[in-house]
Amino acid sequence: MDTMHMATTNNPVQLKRPPVLARSIILMKPVTWFPPTWAFLCGAVASGATGWNLPDAFQVFLGMVMAGPILCGLSQVINDYFDREVDALNEPHRLIPSGAVSIQQVMITIAVLIVLGVGIGLYLGRGVALLVLVGVILALAYSAPPVRAKRNGWFSNALAAISYEGLAWLAGHIAFAPLTPASLLIAVCYSVGTHGIMSINDYKSIDGDRQIGIKTIPVLYGPQRAAWLIVATMVLAQAGVITAFLVWQQPGVALVLALIMLAQVPLQRLFLRDPLANYLKFSAFGVLVFVLGMPVAATGLRLLL
């Protein structure tokens, strides 16, 4: 028995930590990068100024890296830094409270990501750089005292939705062409829908959030009422986009968007029936169908030009 114990504790595989850079990347939470990356791409398509050529493809790729890995990653690092004391009590295994990532490494990671984000923003245009700075300010307002908007679900979701969808879409558009009112409207609509989507992830921590005073939408209204708010917000946002394309005399685009919205109904009903049991399924598949409407809308905007 002692021999087995020694073999386990001396196992180099178990004790080996990821390299320093890998720990910073883990802290940036790659699983969260998709929404702003996707929104930047859709904004670029909506601009109507991107072509099938290497320079444009490179700028689109650069902007997607800026919006997702760099700026979204930055927001995740900032959030974990300001959550370090709470995490030390509730989740001591996480990178910062466990000591796997030092405060010095956190500061260096934040500094590098800000420099990269602003630098790429300036390369893509002054307007994009300005949006980068706005995004950094919103990330601080979300996590840092005295604002710490994450304590209230309405404010936190609004800041996250604006940053993840709205600012990223606008950055993608103005990186290639002047912003149009139509593109701004669609960005606002999908930001509204994202406000609802942000609450889905809060189901996993309702009890913990309630105990430490974080008033997410599920905490404020309970799982069932929150589910109705989430679905209603997503439907309202898509209905707004469909109505806009009907007004702009693009019935084909509106029809495709309507079919995408209808395809979400079975998953919405499943989620509404039992939110606590089905929120992961709805997050994985219902949201995926929702975001499929974004490139359709972006293409529709391109047709308006």
KENUNU-358404 format. One record per atom (N, C-alpha, C, O): x negated, y, z negated; residue in three letters. Coordinates in steps of 0.2 Angstrom, whole numbers, plus 5000, padded with zeros to 4 digits. Example, Ala and Ser with C-alpha at 12.3 -4.5 7.8 and 13.67 -1.06 7.14 Angstrom:
<nodes>
493449724961Ala 493849784961Ala 493449844961Ala 492949834958Ala 493649894965Ser 493249954964Ser 493650004961Ser 493350064960Ser 
</nodes>
This chain:
<nodes>
499649945000Met 500050005000Met 499650065000Met 499750115004Met 499050064996Asp 498650124996Asp 498250135003Asp 498150195005Asp 498150075006Thr 497750085012Thr 498250115017Thr 498050155021Thr 498850095017Met 499350125022Met 499450195021Met 499450235025Met 499450215014His 499550285012His 498950325015His 499050385018His 498350305014Met 497750335017Met 497750345024Met 497550395027Met 497950295028Ala 497950295035Ala 498450345037Ala 498350375042Ala 498950355034Thr 499450405036Thr 499250475035Thr 499350515039Thr 498950485029Thr 498750555027Thr 498150575031Thr 498050635032Thr 497750525034Asn 497150545037Asn 497250535045Asn 496750545049Asn 497850535047Asn 498050525054Asn 497950595057Asn 498250645056Asn 497450595062Pro 497250665065Pro 497850695069Pro 497850755070Pro 498250645072Val 498850665076Val 499350705072Val 499550765074Val 499450685066Gln 499950715062Gln 499650785059Gln 500050835058Gln 499050785057Leu 498750845054Leu 498550905060Leu 498450955058Leu 498550885066Lys 498250925071Lys 498750985072Lys 499350965073Lys 498551045072Arg 499051095074Arg 498951115081Arg 498451105084Arg 499451145084Pro 499351175091Pro 498851225091Pro 498751255086Pro 498551235097Pro 498051295098Pro 498451365096Pro 499051365096Pro 498051415095Val 498251475093Val 498751505098Val 499251525096Val 498551505104Leu 498951535109Leu 499651495110Leu 500151525110Leu 499651425109Ala 500251385109Ala 500651405103Ala 501351405104Ala 500451425098Arg 500851445092Arg 501151515093Arg 501751525091Arg 500851555096Ser 501151625098Ser 501751605103Ser 502251645103Ser 501651565108Ile 502151545113Ile 502751515110Ile 503351535111Ile 502651475105Ile 503151445101Ile 503551495097Ile 504151495097Ile 503151545094Leu 503551595091Leu 503951635095Leu 504451665093Leu 503751645102Met 504151685107Met 504751645109Met 505151675113Met 504851585107Lys 505451545108Lys 505651535116Lys 506151575118Lys 505251505120Pro 505451495127Pro 506151475129Pro 506351495134Pro 506551445124Val 507251425126Val 507651485126Val 508151475129Val 507451545124Thr 507851605124Thr 507751645130Thr 508051695131Thr 507251625134Trp 507051675140Trp 507451675146Trp 507451725150Trp 507851625147Phe 508251615153Phe 508751675154Phe 508751705160Phe 509151705149Pro 509651755151Pro 509351815154Pro 509651835159Pro 508851845151Pro 508551905154Pro 508251895161Pro 508251935165Pro 507951835161Thr 507551815167Thr 508051815173Thr 507951845178Thr 508651785172Trp 509151775177Trp 509451845178Trp 509651855184Trp 509551885173Ala 509851945174Ala 509451995179Ala 509752025183Ala 508751995177Phe 508352035182Phe 508352005189Phe 508452055193Phe 508351945190Leu 508451915197Leu 509051945200Leu 509051965206Leu 509651935196Cys 510251955199Cys 510252035201Cys 510552055206Cys 509952075196Gly 509952145198Gly 509552155204Gly 509752205208Gly 509052125205Ala 508552135211Ala 508952115217Ala 508952145222Ala 509352055217Val 509752045222Val 510352095224Val 510452115230Val 510652125218Ala 511152175219Ala 510852235222Ala 511252275225Ala 510252245221Ser 509952315224Ser 509952315232Ser 510052365235Ser 510052255235Gly 510052255242Gly 509352265246Gly 509352275252Gly 508852285242Ala 508252305245Ala 507652255244Ala 507152265246Ala 507852195242Thr 507352135242Thr 507352095249Thr 507952085251Thr 506852075251Gly 506852035257Gly 506451975256Gly 506151965251Gly 506451935262Trp 506151865261Trp 505351875263Trp 505151855269Trp 505051915259Asn 504351925261Asn 503951915254Asn 504151925249Asn 503251905255Leu 502851895249Leu 502751955244Leu 502851935238Leu 502752015246Pro 502652065241Pro 503352075237Pro 503252085231Pro 503952065240Asp 504552075236Asp 504552015232Asp 504852025226Asp 504451955234Ala 504451895230Ala 504051905224Ala 504151885218Ala 503451935225Phe 502951935219Phe 503251985214Phe 503151975208Phe 503552045217Gln 503852095212Gln 504352065208Gln 504452075202Gln 504852025211Val 505351995208Val 505151945203Val 505351945197Val 504651905205Phe 504351855200Phe 504051895194Phe 504151875188Phe 503651945195Leu 503351985190Leu 503852015185Leu 503852015179Leu 504452045188Gly 504952075184Gly 505352015180Gly 505452035174Gly 505351955183Met 505751905179Met 505251885173Met 505551875167Met 504651885174Val 504151865168Val 504151925163Val 504151905157Val 504251985165Met 504252035161Met 504852035156Met 504852045150Met 505452025160Ala 506152025156Ala 506151965152Ala 506451965146Ala 505951905154Gly 506051845150Gly 505451825145Gly 505551845139Gly 504951795147Pro 504351775143Pro 504151835139Pro 503951835133Pro 504051895142Ile 503651945138Ile 504151985134Ile 504051985128Ile 504652015136Leu 505052065132Leu 505552025128Leu 505652035122Leu 505851965130Cys 506251925126Cys 505851895121Cys 506051885115Cys 505251865123Gly 504851835118Gly 504651885113Gly 504551865107Gly 504451945115Leu 504352005110Leu 504852005105Leu 504752015099Leu 505452015107Ser 506052025102Ser 506051965097Ser 506251975092Ser 505951905100Gln 505951845095Gln 505351845090Gln 505551825084Gln 504851875092Val 504251875087Val 504451935082Val 504351925076Val 504651985084Ile 504852045080Ile 505452015075Ile 505352035069Ile 505851975077Asn 506451955073Asn 506151905068Asn 506351905062Asn 505651855070Asp 505451815065Asp 504951845060Asp 504951825054Asp 504651905062Tyr 504251935057Tyr 504651965052Tyr 504451965046Tyr 505252005053Phe 505652035048Phe 506051985045Phe 506352005040Phe 506051925047Asp 506451875044Asp 506051825039Asp 506251775036Asp 505351845039Arg 504851795036Arg 505051785028Arg 504951725026Arg 505351835025Glu 505451825018Glu 506051775017Glu 506051735012Glu 506551795021Val 507151745020Val 507051675022Val 507251625019Val 506551675028Asp 506351605030Asp 505951565025Asp 506051505025Asp 505551605021Ala 505151575016Ala 505651535011Ala 505451485008Ala 506251565010Leu 506651525005Leu 507151475009Leu 507151425006Leu 507351485015Asn 507851445018Asn 507551395023Asn 507751335024Asn 506951415026Glu 506651375031Glu 505851385031Glu 505551405035Glu 505651365025Pro 504851375024Pro 504451335029Pro 503851345029Pro 504751285033His 504351255038His 504151295044His 503751275048His 504551355045Arg 504451395051Arg 503751425051Arg 503351425046Arg 503551445057Leu 502851455058Leu 502551515054Leu 501951505051Leu 502851565053Ile 502651625049Ile 502651605041Ile 502051605038Ile 503151585038Pro 503151565031Pro 502751505029Pro 502451505024Pro 502651465034Ser 502251405033Ser 501451415033Ser 501051375031Ser 501351475036Gly 500651495037Gly 500351475043Gly 499751485044Gly 500651435047Ala 500451415054Ala 500251475058Ala 499751465062Ala 500651525058Val 500451585061Val 500351645056Val 500751655052Val 499751675056Ser 499651725051Ser 499951795053Ser 500151805059Ser 500051835049Ile 500251905050Ile 499851945055Ile 500151975059Ile 499151935055Gln 498751965060Gln 498851935067Gln 498951975071Gln 499051875067Gln 499151845074Gln 499851875076Gln 499951885082Gln 500351875072Val 500951905074Val 500851975076Val 501151995082Val 500452015073Met 500352085075Met 500052095082Met 500152135086Met 499552045083Ile 499152045089Ile 499652025095Ile 499652055100Ile 500051975093Thr 500551955098Thr 501052005100Thr 501152015106Thr 501252045095Ile 501752095097Ile 501352155101Ile 501652175106Ile 500752165099Ala 500452225103Ala 500252205110Ala 500352245115Ala 500052135111Val 499952115118Val 500552115122Val 500552135128Val 501152095119Leu 501752085123Leu 501952155125Leu 502252165130Leu 501952205120Ile 502152275122Ile 501752305127Ile 501952335132Ile 501052295127Val 500652325132Val 500752285139Val 500852325144Val 500852225139Leu 501052185145Leu 501752215148Leu 501852225154Leu 502252215143Gly 502852235146Gly 502852305148Gly 503152325154Gly 502552355145Val 502552425147Val 502152425154Val 502352465158Val 501552395154Gly 501152395160Gly 501552365166Gly 501452405171Gly 501852315165Ile 502252285171Ile 502852335173Ile 502952345179Ile 503152365168Gly 503652415169Gly 503452465173Gly 503752495178Gly 502852495171Leu 502552555175Leu 502352535182Leu 502452575187Leu 502152475183Tyr 501952445190Tyr 502652445194Tyr 502652455200Tyr 503152425191Leu 503852415195Leu 504152485195Leu 504652495199Leu 503952535192Gly 504252605192Gly 504352635185Gly 504452595180Gly 504352695185Arg 504452735179Arg 505152715176Arg 505252715170Arg 505652715180Gly 506352695177Gly 506352625174Gly 506652615168Gly 505952575176Val 505952515173Val 505552515167Val 505752485162Val 504952555167Ala 504652565160Ala 505052595155Ala 504952585149Ala 505452645157Leu 505952675152Leu 506352625149Leu 506552625143Leu 506652585153Leu 507052525151Leu 506752485146Leu 507052455141Leu 506052465148Val 505652425143Val 505652455136Val 505752425131Val 505552525136Leu 505452555130Leu 506152555126Leu 506152545120Leu 506652565129Val 507352565126Val 507452495123Val 507752485118Val 507252435127Gly 507352375125Gly 506952355118Gly 507152325114Gly 506352385118Val 505852375112Val 506252415106Val 506252385101Val 506552475107Ile 506852505102Ile 507452465099Ile 507552465093Ile 507852435104Leu 508452395102Leu 508252335098Leu 508552315094Leu 507652305100Ala 507352245097Ala 507252265090Ala 507352225085Ala 506952325089Leu 506752345082Leu 507352355078Leu 507452345072Leu 507852385081Ala 508552405078Ala 508852345076Ala 509252345071Ala 508852285080Tyr 509152225078Tyr 508852195072Tyr 509252165068Tyr 508252195071Ser 507852155066Ser 507652195060Ser 507652175055Ser 507352255061Ala 507052295056Ala 507452335052Ala 507952365054Ala 507252345046Pro 507652395041Pro 507452465043Pro 506852465046Pro 507852515042Pro 508452515038Pro 509052495042Pro 509552475040Pro 508952495049Val 509552475053Val 509752405053Val 510352385050Val 509352355054Arg 509452285054Arg 510152265056Arg 510552235052Arg 510252285062Ala 510952265065Ala 511152195065Ala 511752185065Ala 510652155064Lys 510852075064Lys 511352065058Lys 511652005058Lys 511352105053Arg 511752095048Arg 512552095049Arg 512952065046Arg 512652125055Asn 513352125057Asn 513452105064Asn 513152125069Asn 513952055065Gly 513952015071Gly 514152065077Gly 513952055083Gly 514552115076Trp 514752165081Trp 514152205084Trp 514052205090Trp 513752225079Phe 513252265081Phe 512652225084Phe 512352245089Phe 512552175081Ser 511952125083Ser 512152105090Ser 511652105094Ser 512752075091Asn 512852045098Asn 512852105103Asn 512652085109Asn 513052165101Ala 513052215106Ala 512352235108Ala 512152245114Ala 511852235104Leu 511152255105Leu 510852195109Leu 510552215114Leu 511052135107Ala 510752075111Ala 511052075118Ala 510652065123Ala 511652085119Ala 511952085125Ala 511752135130Ala 511552125136Ala 511652195127Ile 511352255131Ile 510652235134Ile 510452245139Ile 510252215129Ser 509552195131Ser 509452135135Ser 509152145140Ser 509852085134Tyr 509752025138Tyr 510052025145Tyr 509751995149Tyr 510652055145Glu 510952055152Glu 510952125155Glu 510652135160Glu 511152175151Gly 511252245154Gly 510552275156Gly 510552295162Gly 510152285152Leu 509452315153Leu 509152275158Leu 508752305163Leu 509152205158Ala 508752165162Ala 509052175170Ala 508652175174Ala 509752175170Trp 510052185177Trp 509852245180Trp 509652255185Trp 509852305176Leu 509752375178Leu 509052375180Leu 508852405185Leu 508552345176Ala 507852345178Ala 507752315185Ala 507352335189Ala 508052255186Gly 507952215192Gly 508252265198Gly 507952255203Gly 508752295197His 509052345202His 508552395204His 508352415209His 508452435199Ile 508052505200Ile 507252485201Ile 506952535204Ile 507052425200Ala 506352405203Ala 506352415210Ala 505752415213Ala 506952405214Phe 506852405221Phe 507252455224Phe 507152475230Phe 507752485221Ala 508252535224Ala 508552575219Ala 508652555213Ala 508752635220Pro 509152675216Pro 509752645213Pro 510152605217Pro 509952655207Leu 510552615204Leu 511152645207Leu 511252705208Leu 511652595208Thr 512252615211Thr 512852615205Thr 512752565201Thr 513352655205Pro 513852645200Pro 514152575200Pro 514352545195Pro 514252545206Ala 514552475206Ala 514052425203Ala 514352385199Ala 513452425204Ser 512952385200Ser 512952395193Ser 512952345189Ser 513052455191Leu 513052475184Leu 513652445180Leu 513652415175Leu 514252445184Leu 514852425181Leu 514852345180Leu 515052325175Leu 514552315185Ile 514452235185Ile 514052225179Ile 514152175175Ile 513452255178Ala 513052245173Ala 513352255166Ala 513252215161Ala 513852305165Val 514152315159Val 514652255158Val 514752235152Val 515052235163Cys 515452185162Cys 515152115160Cys 515352085155Cys 514552105163Tyr 514252035161Tyr 513952045154Tyr 513851995150Tyr 513752115152Ser 513552125145Ser 514052115140Ser 513952085135Ser 514652135142Val 515252115138Val 515352045137Val 515452025131Val 515352005142Gly 515451935141Gly 514851905137Gly 514951855133Gly 514251925138Thr 513751905134Thr 513751915126Thr 513551885122Thr 514151975125His 514251985118His 514651935115His 514551915109His 515151905118Gly 515451845116Gly 515051785115Gly 515051745110Gly 514651775120Ile 514151715121Ile 513751715115Ile 513551655112Ile 513451765113Met 512951775107Met 513251745101Met 512851715097Met 513951745100Ser 514251715094Ser 514251635094Ser 514251605088Ser 514151605099Ile 514151535100Ile 513651505095Ile 513751455092Ile 513051535096Asn 512451505092Asn 512551515085Asn 512151475081Asn 512951555083Asp 513051575076Asp 513451515072Asp 513451515066Asp 513751475076Tyr 514151415072Tyr 513651375068Tyr 513851335064Tyr 513051365071Lys 512551315067Lys 512351345060Lys 512151295056Lys 512451405059Ser 512251425052Ser 512751465049Ser 512551515045Ser 513351455049Ile 513951485046Ile 513851495038Ile 513851545035Ile 513651435035Asp 513651425028Asp 513051465026Asp 513051505021Asp 512451465029Gly 511851495027Gly 511951575028Gly 511751615024Gly 512251595034Asp 512351665035Asp 512851695030Asp 512751755027Asp 513351655028Arg 513751685023Arg 513451695016Arg 513551745012Arg 512951645014Gln 512651655008Gln 512151705007Gln 512051735002Gln 511851725013Ile 511351775013Ile 511651845015Ile 511251895016Ile 512251845017Gly 512551915018Gly 512551935026Gly 512651995027Gly 512451885030Ile 512451905037Ile 513151895040Ile 513351835040Ile 513451945042Lys 514151945044Lys 514251935052Lys 514351975055Lys 514051875054Thr 514151855061Thr 514951855062Thr 515351855058Thr 515051845069Ile 515751845070Ile 516151785067Ile 516651785065Ile 515851725068Pro 516151665064Pro 516151675057Pro 516651645054Pro 515751705054Val 515751725046Val 516351765045Val 516751755040Val 516351825049Leu 516851875048Leu 517551845049Leu 518051865045Leu 517751805054Tyr 518351785056Tyr 518551715055Tyr 519151695056Tyr 518051675053Gly 518151605053Gly 518051565060Gly 518051605065Gly 517851505060Pro 517751475066Pro 518251475071Pro 518151485077Pro 518951465069Gln 519451465074Gln 519551535078Gln 519551535084Gln 519651585074Arg 519751645076Arg 519151675080Arg 519251705085Arg 518551655078Ala 517951675081Ala 517951645088Ala 517751675093Ala 518151585089Ala 518151545095Ala 518651585100Ala 518451595106Ala 519251605098Trp 519651645102Trp 519351705104Trp 519451725110Trp 519051745100Leu 518751805102Leu 518151795107Leu 518051835112Leu 517751735106Ile 517251725111Ile 517551715118Ile 517251735123Ile 518051665118Val 518351645125Val 518651715128Val 518551725134Val 519051745124Ala 519351805126Ala 518851855129Ala 518951885135Ala 518351865126Thr 517751915128Thr 517451895135Thr 517451935139Thr 517351825135Met 517051805142Met 517551805147Met 517351825153Met 518151795146Val 518751795151Val 518851865153Val 518851885159Val 518851915148Leu 518951985150Leu 518352015154Leu 518552045159Leu 517751995153Ala 517252015157Ala 517251995164Ala 517152035169Ala 517451925165Gln 517451905172Gln 518051925175Gln 518051945182Gln 518651935172Ala 519251975175Ala 519052045178Ala 519252065183Ala 518652075174Gly 518452145176Gly 518052145182Gly 518152185187Gly 517552095183Val 517152085189Val 517552065195Val 517552095200Val 518052025194Ile 518551995199Ile 518952055202Ile 519052065208Ile 519252095197Thr 519652155199Thr 519252205203Thr 519452235207Thr 518552215200Ala 518152265204Ala 518052245211Ala 518152285216Ala 517952185213Phe 517852155219Phe 518452165224Phe 518452175230Phe 519052155220Leu 519652165224Leu 519752235226Leu 519952245231Leu 519652275221Val 519652355223Val 519152365228Val 519352415233Val 518552335228Trp 518052355233Trp 518252315240Trp 517852315245Trp 518752285240Gln 519052245246Gln 518552195248Gln 518352185254Gln 518352155243Gln 517952095244Gln 518252035242Gln 518052005237Gln 518852015245Pro 519251955242Pro 518851885242Pro 519051845238Pro 518451875247Gly 518051815247Gly 517651805240Gly 517651755237Gly 517251865239Val 516851865233Val 517351855226Val 517151815222Val 517851885226Ala 518351885221Ala 518651815220Ala 518651785214Ala 518751785225Leu 519051715225Leu 518551665222Leu 518651625218Leu 517851665224Val 517351625222Val 517251635214Val 517151585210Val 517251695212Leu 517251715205Leu 517851685201Leu 517751665195Leu 518351695204Ala 518951665201Ala 518951595200Ala 519151565195Ala 518651555205Leu 518651485204Leu 518151465199Leu 518151415195Leu 517551505199Ile 517051495193Ile 517351505186Ile 517251465182Ile 517851555186Met 518151565179Met 518651505178Met 518651485172Met 518951485183Leu 519451425181Leu 519051365179Leu 519351325176Leu 518451355182Ala 518051295181Ala 517851295173Ala 517751235171Ala 517951345170Gln 517751355163Gln 518251335158Gln 518151315152Gln 518951325161Val 519451315157Val 519451255153Val 519651255147Val 519251195156Pro 519251135152Pro 518751135146Pro 518951115140Pro 518251165147Leu 517751175141Leu 517951225136Leu 517851215130Leu 518351275138Gln 518551325134Gln 519151295129Gln 519151305123Gln 519551255132Arg 520051215128Arg 519751165123Arg 519951165118Arg 519251135125Leu 518851095121Leu 518551125115Leu 518651105109Leu 518251185116Phe 517951225111Phe 518451255107Phe 518351255100Phe 519051275109Leu 519551305105Leu 519851255101Leu 520151265095Leu 519951195103Arg 520251135099Arg 519851125093Arg 520151115087Arg 519151125093Asp 518751115087Asp 518051145088Asp 517651115090Asp 518051205086Pro 517451245088Pro 516851215084Pro 516251215088Pro 516851195078Leu 516251175075Leu 516051105078Leu 515451095078Leu 516451065081Ala 516251005084Ala 516051015091Ala 515650975093Ala 516251065094Asn 516151065101Asn 515751135104Asn 515651145110Asn 515451175099Tyr 515151235101Tyr 514451215105Tyr 514351255109Tyr 514151165103Leu 513551145107Leu 513651125114Leu 513351145119Leu 514251095115Lys 514451075122Lys 514651135126Lys 514451145132Lys 515051185123Phe 515251245126Phe 514651285128Phe 514651315133Phe 514151285123Ser 513551325124Ser 513151305130Ser 512851345134Ser 513051235130Ala 512651205136Ala 513051215143Ala 512651225148Ala 513651195143Phe 513951195149Phe 514451245151Phe 514451275157Phe 514851275146Gly 515251325147Gly 514951395149Gly 515151425154Gly 514351405146Val 513951465147Val 513651455154Val 513551505158Val 513351395155Leu 513051385162Leu 513551405168Leu 513351435172Leu 514151385167Val 514651395173Val 514751475173Val 514851505178Val 514751505167Phe 514851575166Phe 514351615170Phe 514451665174Phe 513751595169Val 513151635172Val 513051615180Val 512751655183Val 513451565182Leu 513451555189Leu 513751605193Leu 513651615199Leu 514251645190Gly 514551705193Gly 514151765194Gly 514251805199Gly 513551765190Met 513151825191Met 512851835198Met 512851885201Met 512551775201Pro 512251785207Pro 512751795213Pro 512651825218Pro 513351765212Val 513851785216Val 514051855216Val 514151885222Val 514151885211Ala 514251955210Ala 513751995213Ala 513852045216Ala 513151975212Ala 512552015214Ala 512552015222Ala 512352065225Ala 512651955225Thr 512751945232Thr 513251995235Thr 513252025240Thr 513851995231Gly 514452035233Gly 514252105233Gly 514452145238Gly 513852125228Leu 513652195228Leu 513152215234Leu 513152265237Leu 512752165236Arg 512352175242Arg 512752185248Arg 512552225252Arg 513252145248Leu 513752155254Leu 514052225255Leu 514252245260Leu 514152255249Leu 514452325249Leu 513952375252Leu 514252425254Leu 513352365252Leu 512852415254Leu 512852425262Leu 512452465264Leu 
</nodes>
